[in-house]
Amino acid sequence: MFRDRFWLSLLLTLPTLVWGHMLQRALGYTAPSFPGSSWIPAVFGTAVFLYGGIPFLQGAVHEIRDRLPGMMTLIALAINVAFLFSAAVVLGFPGMPLWEELATLVTVMLLGHWIEMRSISQAQGALGELAKLLPNTAVRVTGEGATERVEDVALSDLREGDIVLVRPGAGVPADGVVRSGRSDVNEALITGESAAVQKAEGAKVIAGTVNGTGSLRVEVTGTGDRTTLAGIMRLVEQAQHSRSRAQALADRAAAWLTWIALGSGILTFVAWLLAGATAADAVTRLVTVLVIACPHALGLAIPLVLAISTTLGARSGLLVRDRRGLEDARNLTTVVFDKTGTLTLGEHRVVGMRTLGDLPDDDALRLAASVERDAEHPVARAIVQSAADRGLEVPASADFEAMSGRGVRASVDGRALAAGGPNLLSSLGVTPAPELIEFAEQSASRGQGVVYLIALSDGESDGDEAQALAAFAVADAVRPESAEAVRLLHSAGIEVVMMTGDSHAVAEAVASELGIDSVLAEVLPEDKAAHIERLQQQGKQVAMVGDGVNDAPALVTANVGVAIGAGTDVAVEAGDIVLVRSDPRDVSRIVNLSRATYRKMVQNLWWAAGYNIFAIPLAAGVLAPWGVLLSPAAGAVLMSLSTVIVALNAQLLRRTPL
């Protein structure tokens, strides 16, 4: 709207300038004269006022109705004064009309608002571009084997449980789980992770991400409003409507500036009349003061920075639910991590192993995974998954047998093997080698379970022949990124605390491995918030990082609540900030974004407010004795230039490395 009105107003302004007195006097030319040519400035100036000035007049009505006069009120007052005075001169009042100044002022103000609205819409709409990543159709697979057939269907026709084929290079049409196939998927625009993520059977995929060179068959788990992308859009929209303390400060400053501008304008008008100036000159000074003092840049200084930071965070996998949380993150002194699912995977893995003789670790793990492949126990799944994480090729097993309460046995490559814990050793009468016993004791002291790989003799459970080949420590595995996350926070001068319901032995082992400053162990879920409060009572600014389920009270209590591990479920209501990725390193990126955002807000506020300290006296004519006088059009240019500078400075936030 501002763009369209600007271009038409510009066309109407040109004749006003050509036949007006200001340009003819400045350039020393005489405009062509014909019957009615003297009315051109008045006619075209009035057209610009009525067409281009309407948005400002309507905005002023809303501000006055809400008892919150602001920049629209000042602009409306300035163009109304200029129009009424010029109309009065045309009707016989002595003075020089301000048609050129009026038309130029309205046109420049339309241009300034067009630039402002374009900047804000770009910031808020950049995330909306993600929605365009969704393909228009999906390839649905029905039937199996020889009866399998594929069909192109609209996204709206997909239902949970459908199987879709994602071909190489295609976009993923819906959230789902890979049922067959292997490929690398680019999730950069959803999670901020530049490296493609390998997907195989059982892996989750997100709607809007882009498949690599392989093909995938995906079972749909979420469509439409239930996709990750839709959840991200909802959270960002919520953040865009949330208020920050800096915004409230800027709004108060803009309100004060409005009253200062009105007072300065009236004082300037009276002072020029008392000094013997003509009414035209006094009105010109009044209009110039009102225009140049518009709190336009001040009104734009904070919202644009916040819109850009919110979108920048979202495109990097940091979803801001409440802007105050992002604002407070710059002051953090302590970050409290929940252990399970945050610093650790929340899933058991092999975290250490010891083998006998020259048996390689990978071979031992491969054999153990083969034996445990058909078992249902969580520890068995931990061994199988650990082998998969290492990319090991696990051989097929035969003659599988589960021995209740003891372990499992199977035949692998013609060898009779068993896997299990201490009960299996007792039942087989096996005494492990001293190095395996030492390893088991060390693991137990850290709260880790131990599984043994045992070679049997000809499939018989004869203790004399059976031998323990290896021991595996199984525990909740530490995330590979956790150590770097702690290091990054330390480099930012932030203390790191780990809070967990696990035993002190387990907690201390993880803390020692990661270099964490202090540990709160054996904490019940209902007591986590109380621990956060105690840290706050010590004068610390605390962030709580958890999974958003049993950590909800602590997330709400903390100065900044960060929900991590959201995965495809981004509708976490407890945290101020939600991390799309399950990566604790993103916590330091929140701090970096918060600090960069604050710097931009301060820079913009200083510029927008400080500019008026010099601009208002200049517009009032304090330099008139030296021949320096600003026209209303020049004042509009300076005011718009201030707005453009604020907008450009805010855009530089996009270049901030997180």
N, C-alpha and C positions, 0 to 999 in steps of 0.2 A: 504494500500500500504506500509506504513512504517512498519507495523507488519510483512508482508510477507517478505519484504527485510531484516528485522532484523534477522528473524530466518535463512534464507539461508546464510546471511553474517556471522552469528555466526558459522554455520557449516563450512564455508570456512575459518574462522579465526582460528579455533582450530588447523588444521595442520600447519598454519603459525606460531603459538605460539610454538607448539611441536618441530618443526625443526628449529626454529629461535634461534638466539644467546642469546636474552634477558632472556628467561625462563630457558634455559640450564645453563647459568651463575648463575642465581639467585638460582636455586634448586640444582645445582651441578650434573646434570646427562648428559648423552650423548644419543642423539636420534639415533634410528636405521639408519644404513647407507646402501644404495643400489644405484645402478646406477641412477643418476638423482636426488637423494634425496636433493642435495645441491640447486636444483632449486625450491624446494617446496615453500619456503617463497616468492620468487619472483613471481611464477605462481599464487599461491593462493592470495597473496597480491594484485596483479594486478586484479584478478577476483573480489575481494572485492571492489577495487577502481572503476572498470568499472560498476559493478552491483549495489553495495550499495551507491556509491558516486554520481550516476546520478542525484537523486533528488536535491542534494545540488548544483551541477554544473548548472542544469537548473534554479534553484532558483536564483543563482548568476547572470546568464545572464539576467533574468527579472529585478533584482534590478539595475544592471548597465545600462540596457536599459532605465529604468525609472529614472536614476540618483539619486537613493535612496539606496546606498550601506548599507547593514545591516548584520544580522547574517549569512545569506546564503553566502554572499560574503566572510566573514571571514572564514567560514568553508571550502568553495571551495578553497580559497587561501591556507589554511593550508594543505589540503589533496593534492593539486596540487604540492605544494613545497615538501612535503614528498615523493610523487610519483616520481617526476622528479629527486630529489636528489638520491633516492634509485636506480632508473633506471640508472643514471649516474655512480653510484658506481659499479653496475653490469657490465657496459660497460668499466670499468677501472679507473674511477675517484677515487682518494684515499679517504678513509673514511669508516664508518660503515653504512650499509643500514638501513632504518627505516621501513621495511616491517611489522614487528609486531606492531609497533606503529601506522602505517597507517591503518592496518586492524582493530586493536582494536578501534582506534579513530572513524572510519566510523561506526562500529557496535554499539558503545556506543551512538553516535549521532543519529543513527536510533532508538535506544531504547528511547532516550530522546524525540524525535519527536513523536514517537508512543504514549508515555505517554501524551504528550501535546495535540495531536489531539484527543486522547480518552477522555481527560478531557473536552475539548471544545465541542466535539460532544455530550457527555453526558449532558452537561449543556444546549446546544441548542436543543437537541433532546428529552429531558425529556417531554417537552410540547407536542411534536409530539406523545407521547404515548397516549395522550387524544383521538387522532383520532381512536385508536384501541378500544375505548369504544363503538363505534357505532356498533350495531349488523349488521350482514351481510344481514339479511332480515327483513321485517316487516310484521305484520299480518294486512292486509287491510280488513275492514268491508264494505260490500255493502248490500243495502236493509235495510228494517226495519221490526221489529216484526217477523211474521211467515216467511217472505221472506228473512230474514237476513242470510247472509252466510259470511264466513271468508276464506281468501286465503293468502298464503305466497307469497310475492312479493319481488323483489330486491329493495334496497333503491332507485336506479336510476329510478324506475318506479313510485315512489310516486309523487303526485302532490298536490299543495295547494288546500285545501278543502276536501281532502281524510280523511276518518275516519280510524284510526288505533287502534287496540287493544293492550294494553301494559299489559302483564300478570305479575303476581307476580314474582319479582326477575329479570325481563327482563330489558334490556336497552331501553331507549326512542329513537326511530329511527329518529325523526325529531322534530324541534321546533313546538309547537302547543298549543292549548287551550283545557283544559279538558271539554268534553261535558257531560260525565256521569261517575260515580264511585268516590271512595274516597280512598286515599292511602297516605303513607309517601314516599317521594322521596329523595334519597341521592344525593345532588348536590355538595358534598365536592370538587370534582376535578374540578368543574367549578367555583364555587363561593368562595371556601375556608371555607365555613360554615360546621362545623363538624356535627351539629345536622340535622337530616332528616327534610324536610319541608313538612307539610301536604298539600295535593292537593285535591281539590274538584271541583265541576262544576264552570267553569269560570276562574280557575287558569291557569297560563302559565307554560309550562314545556319546558325543554331545551334538545336538542339532546345530547346524551352521558351520561345523568344522569341515575341513576339506580332506578327502581321502587321497592317499599317495598312489603308488604304482600297483598295489595289490587290490584284490576284490574281497569284499566282506559281506557276509550274510548276517544281518542284525535283527534281533528280536526287539520290537518297539516297546519301550517302557514309559514313554511320555510324549504326548503330542500337544500342539496348540499352546494353551496357557500353562501347561504343566511341564514345559521344557525348561532347561537351564537358561536359554536365551530369554524366554519370557520372564523368568524370575529375575534375571539381571535387569531387564528393562523396568520392571516394577520397582526394584530397589533404587535404581538411579532416579526414577521419577520421584520417589519418596524423598531422596536426598535433595533433589532440586527444589523441593518445596519446603524443606526444613530450614530453620533460621540459624544464623550464627551470631555470636555476640559482636563480632566485628561488623556484621551487617547492621545490627541494631545501632551501633555507634555511628556508622556512616549515615543512617537514616536520621538520627538526631542532629548530626552535624549539618545535613542538607536542610533540615527544617530551620535550624538557627540561621543558616546562610540565606534562606529565603527571606526571613524577617530583616536580616541585616541589609540585604539588597533593596528591599522595599524602603527601609529607613534611609539608606544612602541615596536612593533615587529621589525621594521627597526632599531631603536636605540639599542635594545637588540642584534640583529645580529651583528651590527657594533662594539658594545662595547666588545662582546666576541671575535671577531676577533682581535681587538686591544689589548686585554688582552692575546693574544697568544693561544687561543683555536683553535682546529681543525675546519675545515669547517663542519664536521658532528655534532660536539657539538654546533656550532653556529646555524646551521639549526634546530637542536633539540630544542634549546631555542626559536627560532623564531616561530616554529610550536606550541610549548606549550603556548606561549603568545597569539598567534592568537586564539587558541582553548579556552583557559580559559577566554578570554575577550569577547567571543561571547555574544551579548546582548540578549541571548535566554530568560533568566528569565525576563529581563526587557520587552521584547516584549510580554511575556505571563502575566505579573503582572496585567495589567489593563483589557485586553479583557476577561480573564477567570472570573475575579470578576464580570464584567458587565454581561457576559453571564449567570452566576449563579444567580445574583440578578434579572435580567429580568425574568428568568424562575421561580425563587422563588416567585416573585411578582405575576406572572400570575397564578401560582397554588394556590395563596391565594386570587385571585379575584382582583389583582391590575395590570392593563395592562399598561405597560410603552410604550407610543408612541414615546417619545423623551427622550433619556437618559440624556440630559442636565436638563430636568425637574426633574428627579429623583436626579440628582447630586445637584441641587439647593435647594431641599426640606430640606436638613440638616440645612440650614441657615435661615429658615423661622422665622420671628418674629410675623407675623400677618396672621391669616386665616380669610378670608371673606366668609361667607356662604350666598348664596341666600336662601330666606326663603321657598318659595313655591316649593314643590317637593323635597326639599333637607333636611331642618330641619323638614319640615312637610310632610305629605303624598301626598299633592296636591289633596286630595279628602276630602270632608266634612264627618265628623263623629260627633256623640254626644260627646261633650267634658265636659259636666256637666249636672246634673239634680237635681230637687228638687221635692219631692212628699208630698202629704198631709196624715196626720194620720199615720196609720201603714201599708200603701201600700209599699211593698218592691220595691227598684229601679228596680230590674230585672223584676218583674211582670209588672211594669209600662212600661218599655221599650218593653217587649214582646207584650203587648196590643197595644202600639203605632205602632210597626212594623207590626202587623196584620192588623191594619186599613190602613197603608200606603203601604201595599205590592203591590197593583195593580196601585199605582200612578206613574206618569212619572216624577214628579218634582225632581230635584237634592237633595232637602232637604229630600224628602220622601225616596229616595235611601240611603241617609246618615243614617237615622234611621233604615232602614231594615238591612243595612250592619253592623251597630254597634251592633245590636242584634245578627247577625251571628258571629261577632268577639268574642262576649261573649259566644258563643256556646249555645244560648237560643233556645228552641223549640218554634217556632212561630205558634200559632193555625191558622186554616183556618178562613177566614172571609166571610160574605155573604152580599148581598144587598149593594155592594160598589157603592158609588156615589161621583163624583168629583164636588165640588162647586167652579166654576171659580173664581179665585182671592181671595178665602177665605180659602180653605182647602179641606178635604175629610171626608166622613162619611162611616161607615160600621157597621155590626152587628157581634160581636165576643162573642162566648159562650152565645148567647142569650141576650147580653147587647148591647144597642145602644151607639156607641162611635163616636167621631169626633176628628180630629187632624188638627191643623192649627195655624196661627199666630194671631196678633192683630186684623186683619180684621174679622177673624172668631169670636173672642170674641165680637166684636161690633155687628156683625149680629145676634149673639145669645143673646146679652144683658147680657153676663156673666162678672161678676167682680171677678177676681181671689182673692184668700186669700192673706193677706198681705205678708206672707213669699214667695209666688210665685211672687208677684209684686217686692219685694226686689231682688229676684234672677234674674228676667228679667232685672231690671235696672243695676245690676252689670254686667250681660252678655253683655248688649248693650254697656256699657262703654268700654268693651274690643273688640268691633266690632263683637260680636257674634250674630247670629240670634236666636230667641226663638220660639219654637213650643210647643203648649199646647195640652195635652190630656184631652178631655172633655167627661164626661158622660152625655148622653141625657136621657130624660124620655120617655120610651115606643116608642122610635124612633121619638118623636116629638121634634121640635126645640123650645121648650118653655123655655124662659130664666129663669123663676122662678124655673124650675126643673133642668135645666142644671147646671153642676158643673165642674170646672177645677180640675182635679185630680193630674196633674203633669205638670212640665215645663221642656223642654229640651233645652240646649244651643247647637247650631249646628255651627261648624266652621271647618276650615281646621285643621285637627288633627295633633298635634306634634308627630313625630315619637318616638316610645318608646326608641330608641337608642340615641336620640339627646342629652339628658342630660349627658349621659356618654361620648359621643363624646367631648362635651365641657370640661368636667372634665379632660379627658385624655390630651387634648391640653394644658389646664392650668398647669397640672403636668409636661408637657414638656417645660414650660416657654413661651408659645405662647399665644398672645392676640387673642381673638375671637370677630369678628365683624359680625353683621347680616345686610344684605342689602336687601331691599324689596320695591316693589311698593305699598304695603298696607299702610294704615293710621298709624299715630304715635301710636294711641291707641292699635291697633292690634299688631303692632310690639313690643311695650313696654311690652304688656302682655306676648308674647312669650319669649322675652328676659329675663323678670323677672323669668319666670318659669324655664328657662334653665340656668340661671346664666351667660348670655352673657355680655361681657364688654361694648360694645357700639353698637348703632343702627343707621343705615342710612335708613330712611323711606321715602315713597312717591317718590322713585327714578324711573324715566322713564328708560326703557330698553336702550335707546340710551345714557343715562347719566352714566350708570354703569362703563364704562371704564374710564371716567373722575374721578370718585370717587377713583378708583384703582390708577390712576396716582397721585392724591393728597396724598394718603397714602404713595406712593413710594417717593414722594418729601420730605416727613418727615423723610426719611432715613430708612423706613421699608422695609423688604423683605416680599412680599405679595403673598399669595396663594389665588386664587379665586376658590370657589367650587360651581358649578351650574349644571344645567341640560343640558347644551350644545346646547340649542336652542336660546332663546333670550339672553342668557348670553355669547354668543360666543365672542363678542368684548372684554368683560371684561376678559374672560378666556385667550385670546391671549395677552392682555395687562399685565396681572399679571406675576410675576416672575415664578410662577408655576400655570398652569391651570389644574384643576381637574374636570372632567366631571363625575357627579354622577347620579345614577338612570338610567343607560344605559339599564338595563334589558336585553332583547334579542337583542336590537339594539346597538351593540358595535362599530359601525362605526362612532364614534364621532370624527370629524376632528379638533375641536377647542382646546381641552385640550392636555396637555403633558401626563397626566395620566388619564386613564378611569377606573372607579370602576364598576365591574360587578354587585355587589350588591348595592342596594339603602341604604347603611348603612354609615352614616356620621362618624362612629367610624373608618372606614378604612383610614380616613385622617391621624390620628395619626400613623397608621401602615405604611403609606408612609414615614412619618418623621423617624420612627424607622428603616425602610429598608434603607433609604438614609444615615443615620448616620452610620449604620453598614457597608454599602457598602464602604463609605469613609474611615472608619477605616481600612478595609481590603486592600484597594488600597494603603493607606499610608504605612501600614506595608510591603506590597509586594514591593513597590518602594524603601523603605529604604533598604530592604534586597537585592534586585536585584542590586541597584546602590552601596550600601555600600560594598557588597561582593567583587566588583572589586578593591576597594581601597587596599585590602589586597592580592587579588588573582593575580593581574598583577605583582606587584614586586616579589611575591613568584615564579611565573612562569618565570620571567626574570632571577632569580638566585641570588637574593640579599643575600640569606642564604647559598650560595655555599661555602663560607669560613668555614662554620660549617658542611659541608657535607650534606646539605639538598638541593636536586635537584628533581624537578618534571619531570616525563616523559610526553610526549604528551598524553599517555593513561591515566595517573593519572590526568592530566589537564582536559581531557574529562569527567572523572568520577566526578571531583569536579564541573565542569560546569553543568553536568546533575543533580548532587545532588542539586545544587542551584535551578534548574528548578523544580525539584520534590518538594522541600520545598515550593516554591511559589505556585505550584499547590495544594498541600495539605492544605496550609493556606487558599487559596481561597475556597476550599471545605468546610472548617469549617463554612463558611457563611451560609450554609444550616441549621446549628443548631441554628441560631439566632432566638429567639422568636419574633414574630411580634405582 
